[in-house]
Amino acid sequence: MANFAKPRAPRFSMEVYQNEFLPEGGRDVHAIVTVTSTGGATATTARALGQDAAVVIMVDCSGSMEYPPEKMRGAREATAAAIDTLRDGTAFAVIAGTHEAREVYPGQGLLATADPATRAQAKEALRGLSAGGGTAIGTWLRLADGLLRRSTAAIRHGILLTDGRNEHEDPAVLRATLEACAGRFTCDARGVGTDWEVKEVTGIASALLGSADIVADPAHLAEDFTLMMEKVMGKEVADVVLRVWTPVGAEIQYVKQVSPSVQDLTGRRTEAGPRAGDYPTGSWGDESRDYHVCVRVPDAAVGQEMLAARASLVLPGPAGEPGSPVAQGLVRAVWTNDLAASTAISPQVAHYTGQAELAQAIQQGLHARKMGDVDGATAKLGRAVQLASASGNADTARLLSKVVDVVDAAAGTVRLKAKVADADEMTLETRSTQTVRVKKT
């Protein structure tokens, strides 16, 4: 493990957990890379005020937000709460989203700078929000992107709230918009009520490296928005990448974030020099995340060893210049004929392999349930219960218990419930990728 200091930024450290021993003929090396950032919150409170963050809040104002009226009222209150949470000096704007996007505050293609006066003006402008029209989320994101690109802030973030499906826009348009916005800003997405599409909301958050969640009761929106904005205000550095170098003959099979949620980064690789690739990780404050790296190495004889990969965390350099590593870890491969050594599984690798399977089992089980495949749904959701129980993922186990009756958690024996509330099923699906960290030994 190596640490490198960078002034005026969080301190990053990296640890690698793996079983480096491979049997004769073994080629796949698995490692969990834990990245920890400290010092961000302290730096946030101490640094001089300035426009180091820019935030755009996108509020669904389609006609369905008025049914029931609590949704529109909750959205206004939540947006006001988020505005109150903005740190002085933060650039911000509010967008009303329907089948088109409209600037609510400050308008004229500008961002306001948060202070007591602008916060009061923005909250006054929220009184004019009313429901009417359709839903075309890509237009909201494109307007937010245009506003954020006017800012020189390092942290560029969006918060998006919707209550319905993206019915007034071709799915290909939304996909193209997400591809265009990826890397330019991060975005948290929330679905309020139970009439929205889980895959749309989670897809937005995934593409833009943010979080996704359900707020079934509009009364809880303000609390959720406040917590979201507090996390954004705690971010200290943006555009951080995990750079993985491999030697000649070695190939990356996948790179996944596995904590705090499962996020496959493999397809987002950008080349970073000979045999090196960068995987985006978004913005960081005081936090720790885990990544699962799988490398396929050339076959070698017993007794040989090699460096299978070198992982580095790289911050952006000044004025767009190439960044330098702030933390580094090594992944090794050693061939042995010791059966006990080569068959041992790293506890961290085993744990997160199980958490990834848990997320997949939930999603497949819920899909089978929707399709009327009782046997398939029972098998997959039973396996999910078993994995959640074994890993100590109590939150997911609790959500599963609202969809199935658990007969034997350890064995994965369950019965599908005859009736399941839409909110319970959607909460389980939306939060299926959230993981628990490996138990410390």
Buried (B, 14 or more C-beta within 10 A) or exposed (E): EEEBEBEEBBBBBBBBBBBBBBBEEBBEBBBBBBBBBBBBBEBBEEEEEEBBBBBBBBBBBBBBBBEEEBBBBBBBBBBBBBBBBBBEBBBBBBBBBBBEBBBBBBEEEEBBBBBEEBBEBBBEBBEEBEBEBBBBBBBBBBBBBEBBEEBEBBBBBBBBBBBBBBEBBEEEBBEEBBEEBBBBBBBBBBBBBBBBBBEBBBBBBBBBBBBBBBBBEBEEBBEBBBEBBEBBBBBBBBBBBBBBBBBEEBEBBEBBBBBBBBBBBEEBBEEBEEBBBBBBBBBBBBBBBBBBBBBBBEEBEBEEBBBBBBBBBBBBEEEEEEBEBBBBBBBBBBBBEEEEBBEEEBBBBBBBBBBBBBBBBBBBBBBBBEEEBEEBBBBBBBBBBBBBBBBEBEEBBEBBBBBBEBEEBEEBBBEBBEEBEEBBBBBBBBBBBBBBBBEEE
